[in-house]
Amino acid sequence: MGKAPSQTTVARPVTKVGIGLHTGERGTVSLLPARADAGVALVLGSGVEVPANVDWVVDTERGTTLGRDGLLVRGVEHLLAALWALGVDNARIAVDGPEAPACDGSAREWVALIGQAGKKALEAPRRVLALPHPVWAGGERAWALALPARSSSLAVLVEYAGTAAARQTLWAPLTARRFASDLAPARTFCLQEEYQALLAAGLAKGGSLDNAFVVEANGYSGPLRFPDEVVRHKALDLVGDLSLCGCRFAAQVVAIRPSHRLNIELAGGIRAALKPPRRSPV
C-alpha cells in the first residue's frame, strides 16, 4: 500500500471583502494557515473560535449560520464547500462582520482565493473515514441518504412546479476538478414569489442581479451559467453543509429536494455515525 496523502492547509494568508447577501453589510474574511489536525474553524470578533461542524450551527434559514457566545456569522457554506472540495483540511477563517461576502453568489471566487493562497502539505497523514452504515435524514417529500462507498459522489433532485426550473437532476463525482468546473460557478437563486417575503423577513438586503438570479414562471431574470444552474447550486450548498461533519469521509449521497435544514440533519447523522462508540465504564 502507498503512503497516505498528507493533510494540507493554505500556504499563505489571503483576504476577501464584500457585502453579505442577506444583511447587506460589509464583511471581511481572511483564510489563515493552521496546524495539522486543527481542522477548519471560524474566528469571530476578538477571537471567539467556532469549529466548522454541525455542533455550532444555530440557523439554517436561507443559508447556514454558525455561532458561539452570542456571535454569529451567516453564509459560510460556499467557502466551506470550496475548502472541503479542494482538499484544504486545516484552516482558520477570520471573519469581521455578521456575514461572509456573497461574492457573485457562487463559490467561484472562493475557489480563486484558495488558488491564490496555495496549499501546503503538513507532516500528518490525511484520514478519510469509511461510513459504517447508511444514514437517512428527512421525511416523505424531502429526504437525503448517505451510503457507504469508496469515493464520494452526489445525486441531487430539485423540483419547482410552475416555474422555469421545473424538475432538475444532477449526478457528479465529488472531485476537486469537477467541483471547480461544474458546481462552484452555480449562483444563488430565489423564486419570484419569494422575493418580497425575503425582504419582509429582513433577508436579501444585499441581494442583486450581481450575486443572485430569480426563477420566474417562464424564464429567469438573466442569462444562466448552466441550463441546470438551479440544481447545481443546490449541490454546491450540499457540499458546504456536509463539510460540517468535521472530518473527511467517503459516501454516495442522494438528496431529494434538499434544503440547508435537511443538509445539516444529514451532516449530523453522518457525524454521529463516524464517531467511535464510547466504552462503557467497567
ZALUM-684978 format. One record per residue (C-alpha): x, y, z; residue number from 1. Coordinates in steps of 0.02 Angstrom, whole numbers, plus 32768, in hexadecimal, padded with zeros to 4 digits. Example, Ala and Ser with C-alpha at 12.3 -4.5 7.8 and 13.67 -1.06 7.14 Angstrom:
residues 2
east, north, up, drenlo
8267, 7F1F, 8186, 1
82AC, 7FCB, 8165, 2
This chain:
residues 282
east, north, up, drenlo
8000, 8000, 8000, 1
803B, 80B0, 7FD8, 2
8058, 8138, 8056, 3
7FBA, 8195, 808C, 4
7FAB, 8246, 8047, 5
7FDF, 82D1, 80BC, 6
7F67, 834A, 810E, 7
7F6B, 83F9, 80C7, 8
7F4F, 84AD, 80F7, 9
7F54, 8550, 8096, 10
8007, 8582, 806E, 11
7FF1, 863B, 8096, 12
7F6B, 86B3, 80D7, 13
7EEF, 86FB, 805A, 14
7E5A, 876F, 8072, 15
7DB2, 878F, 801E, 16
7D44, 8828, 803F, 17
7C8F, 883F, 8009, 18
7BDB, 8855, 803D, 19
7B6F, 87CB, 8084, 20
7ADD, 878A, 8020, 21
7A5E, 8796, 80AE, 22
7A9F, 881B, 8124, 23
7AE1, 888E, 809B, 24
7B70, 88B9, 8111, 25
7C26, 88BE, 80E3, 26
7C8B, 8828, 811E, 27
7D3F, 87EF, 8117, 28
7D7A, 873B, 8114, 29
7E31, 870A, 8124, 30
7E6E, 8658, 8108, 31
7F01, 8631, 817A, 32
7F73, 8598, 8187, 33
7F52, 851B, 8213, 34
7FB2, 848B, 825F, 35
7F92, 83D4, 8238, 36
7EF6, 8387, 8287, 37
7EB2, 8434, 82B1, 38
7E25, 8423, 8233, 39
7DC8, 84BB, 81F2, 40
7D8E, 853F, 826D, 41
7D43, 85ED, 8261, 42
7D8A, 8676, 82CE, 43
7D07, 86FB, 82F7, 44
7D14, 87A4, 834A, 45
7DAA, 87B6, 83BC, 46
7DD9, 86FE, 83B2, 47
7D41, 868F, 83D3, 48
7D67, 85EB, 837B, 49
7CD9, 8589, 832D, 50
7D04, 84DC, 82EA, 51
7CBA, 84BF, 823E, 52
7C48, 8430, 826E, 53
7B8F, 8413, 8288, 54
7B9B, 8429, 8345, 55
7BAB, 84E4, 8329, 56
7B21, 84FE, 82A7, 57
7AA1, 8577, 82EF, 58
7A31, 8599, 8257, 59
7A0C, 8552, 81AA, 60
7992, 85D3, 8166, 61
79C8, 85FC, 80B3, 62
7A7C, 85D0, 80DF, 63
7AE7, 8581, 8166, 64
7B11, 85E9, 81FF, 65
7B93, 85B7, 8280, 66
7BAA, 860A, 8328, 67
7BEC, 8608, 83D9, 68
7BDD, 8677, 8473, 69
7B60, 86E9, 841D, 70
7BCD, 8705, 8382, 71
7B88, 86C8, 82DC, 72
7BC1, 86BE, 8227, 73
7B4B, 869A, 8196, 74
7B69, 8656, 80E9, 75
7C07, 85F1, 8101, 76
7BCF, 8558, 809D, 77
7C1C, 858A, 7FF5, 78
7CC8, 85AA, 8041, 79
7CC0, 850A, 80A7, 80
7C8E, 84A8, 800B, 81
7D25, 84EB, 7FAD, 82
7D9E, 84C2, 803A, 83
7D5A, 8411, 804B, 84
7D4F, 83E9, 7F92, 85
7DFB, 8431, 7F6A, 86
7E4B, 83CB, 7FF4, 87
7E76, 844D, 8078, 88
7E6F, 83EC, 811C, 89
7EA4, 8471, 8199, 90
7E84, 852C, 8197, 91
7E55, 85BD, 8206, 92
7DD0, 862E, 81BC, 93
7DD6, 86DA, 820C, 94
7D30, 8733, 81F2, 95
7D0F, 87EB, 820F, 96
7C55, 880A, 81F9, 97
7BB1, 87AD, 820D, 98
7BB8, 8755, 8165, 99
7C36, 8712, 80EA, 100
7C43, 8774, 8047, 101
7BC3, 8739, 7FC9, 102
7C41, 874F, 7F3B, 103
7BE2, 8729, 7E99, 104
7B69, 86B3, 7EF3, 105
7BD1, 861A, 7ECE, 106
7C72, 85C9, 7F0D, 107
7CD8, 85FA, 7E74, 108
7D31, 868B, 7ECA, 109
7D56, 861E, 7F62, 110
7DA6, 859C, 7EF0, 111
7E11, 8627, 7EA5, 112
7E40, 8668, 7F52, 113
7E79, 85BB, 7F8A, 114
7EDE, 85AD, 7EEA, 115
7F2D, 8655, 7F13, 116
7F5A, 8617, 7FC2, 117
7F9E, 8571, 7F84, 118
7FA2, 84D2, 7FEA, 119
802A, 8495, 805F, 120
8045, 83E0, 8090, 121
8052, 83BE, 814A, 122
80B1, 8337, 81A8, 123
8017, 82CE, 81CD, 124
7FB6, 824F, 8166, 125
7F07, 8278, 8128, 126
7E7F, 8205, 8169, 127
7DE6, 81DF, 80FF, 128
7D68, 8182, 816A, 129
7CFA, 80F7, 8128, 130
7C41, 810B, 814A, 131
7C12, 8071, 81AF, 132
7B5B, 806B, 8179, 133
7ADA, 80CE, 8115, 134
7A9F, 8172, 8164, 135
79F2, 81B8, 8141, 136
79A7, 8264, 8160, 137
7903, 82B9, 8136, 138
7853, 8281, 8116, 139
77DF, 8247, 808B, 140
77F2, 82D8, 8011, 141
78A2, 8319, 8035, 142
7927, 829E, 806B, 143
79E0, 8277, 805F, 144
7A43, 81D7, 806C, 145
7AFD, 81B7, 8080, 146
7B3A, 810A, 804B, 147
7BE4, 80BB, 806D, 148
7C55, 80C8, 7FD4, 149
7D0C, 80C8, 7FA5, 150
7D03, 8179, 7F5F, 151
7C8A, 8209, 7F72, 152
7C02, 823C, 7EF8, 153
7B60, 82A0, 7EFB, 154
7AB6, 827C, 7EAD, 155
7A3E, 830E, 7EC2, 156
798B, 832F, 7E8A, 157
792D, 83D3, 7E99, 158
787B, 83FA, 7E66, 159
782A, 84A5, 7E56, 160
7780, 8488, 7E05, 161
7739, 851A, 7DA3, 162
77E3, 856B, 7D85, 163
7864, 8567, 7CFB, 164
78D4, 84F9, 7D67, 165
7850, 846E, 7D6F, 166
78AB, 83CC, 7D9C, 167
7968, 83BD, 7D8F, 168
79DD, 832F, 7DBB, 169
7A99, 8323, 7DCD, 170
7B1B, 829C, 7DED, 171
7BD0, 82CB, 7E09, 172
7C6B, 827B, 7E55, 173
7CAC, 82EA, 7EE0, 174
7D5A, 8310, 7EA0, 175
7DB8, 83B5, 7EA6, 176
7DB4, 83C7, 7DE9, 177
7CFC, 83A2, 7DD5, 178
7CCE, 8412, 7E67, 179
7D30, 84A6, 7E21, 180
7CE8, 8493, 7D71, 181
7C38, 8451, 7D8C, 182
7BFA, 8489, 7E38, 183
7C5E, 851F, 7E77, 184
7C20, 8599, 7DEF, 185
7B67, 8576, 7E12, 186
7B15, 860F, 7E62, 187
7A98, 862D, 7EEC, 188
79E4, 863F, 7EB3, 189
7935, 865F, 7EF4, 190
7888, 8647, 7EAE, 191
782F, 86E2, 7E70, 192
77A3, 86C7, 7EEE, 193
7821, 86BE, 7F7E, 194
787B, 8763, 7F64, 195
7803, 87D8, 7FBF, 196
77F0, 875B, 804D, 197
78AE, 8756, 8062, 198
78B4, 8813, 806F, 199
7824, 8813, 80EC, 200
7885, 8794, 8155, 201
791E, 8807, 8158, 202
797F, 879D, 80DB, 203
79CB, 87B9, 802E, 204
79FC, 886D, 805B, 205
7A9C, 8858, 7FF8, 206
7A4E, 87F5, 7F6C, 207
7A59, 8831, 7EB8, 208
7A6E, 87EC, 7E0A, 209
7B29, 87F5, 7E2B, 210
7B1F, 8769, 7EAD, 211
7A7E, 8709, 7E8A, 212
79FB, 86E4, 7E07, 213
793F, 86D4, 7E0F, 214
78DE, 863C, 7DD3, 215
7840, 8678, 7D7D, 216
77AA, 861B, 7D39, 217
77E7, 861C, 7C85, 218
789E, 8648, 7C91, 219
7927, 8696, 7CFA, 220
795C, 8745, 7D2A, 221
79F7, 8738, 7CBC, 222
7A68, 86C0, 7C5E, 223
7A95, 861F, 7CB7, 224
7B43, 85D6, 7CC8, 225
7AFC, 8526, 7CB2, 226
7A51, 84EE, 7C73, 227
7A3E, 8491, 7D19, 228
7A8F, 8516, 7D87, 229
7A06, 8503, 7E0B, 230
7A2F, 844E, 7E36, 231
7AEA, 8470, 7E29, 232
7ADC, 84F8, 7EAC, 233
7A7A, 8484, 7F1D, 234
7B08, 8405, 7F0A, 235
7B86, 848D, 7F35, 236
7B27, 84B6, 7FD5, 237
7B1F, 83FD, 7FFF, 238
7BDD, 83ED, 7FF3, 239
7BF4, 8482, 8068, 240
7B79, 8440, 80E7, 241
7BC1, 838F, 80E2, 242
7C6E, 83D7, 8106, 243
7C27, 83FD, 81B3, 244
7C38, 8345, 81DD, 245
7CE2, 8383, 8218, 246
7D47, 82FA, 81C4, 247
7D66, 82AD, 811A, 248
7CFE, 8217, 80EA, 249
7CCD, 81B5, 804F, 250
7C16, 819F, 8023, 251
7B99, 81A0, 7F97, 252
7B1A, 8226, 7FC5, 253
7A6B, 822F, 7F7D, 254
7A05, 82CB, 7FA3, 255
7951, 82E4, 7F6D, 256
7914, 8399, 7F7A, 257
79A2, 83CA, 7FEF, 258
79A6, 8463, 805F, 259
7A26, 84A2, 80DC, 260
79BD, 845B, 8169, 261
79B9, 83AF, 8117, 262
7A72, 83B7, 80EB, 263
7AA2, 83DE, 819E, 264
7A33, 8352, 81DF, 265
7A8F, 82D9, 816C, 266
7B39, 8320, 819E, 267
7B0D, 8305, 8254, 268
7ADD, 8251, 8232, 269
7B7E, 8231, 81D4, 270
7BE5, 8283, 825E, 271
7B92, 8214, 82E0, 272
7BAE, 8178, 8276, 273
7C67, 819F, 8261, 274
7C88, 81BD, 8319, 275
7CD0, 8125, 8372, 276
7C5A, 80E0, 83F7, 277
7C84, 810C, 84AA, 278
7CBD, 807C, 8516, 279
7C4F, 8055, 85AA, 280
7CA3, 806E, 8652, 281
7CDF, 7FCC, 869F, 282
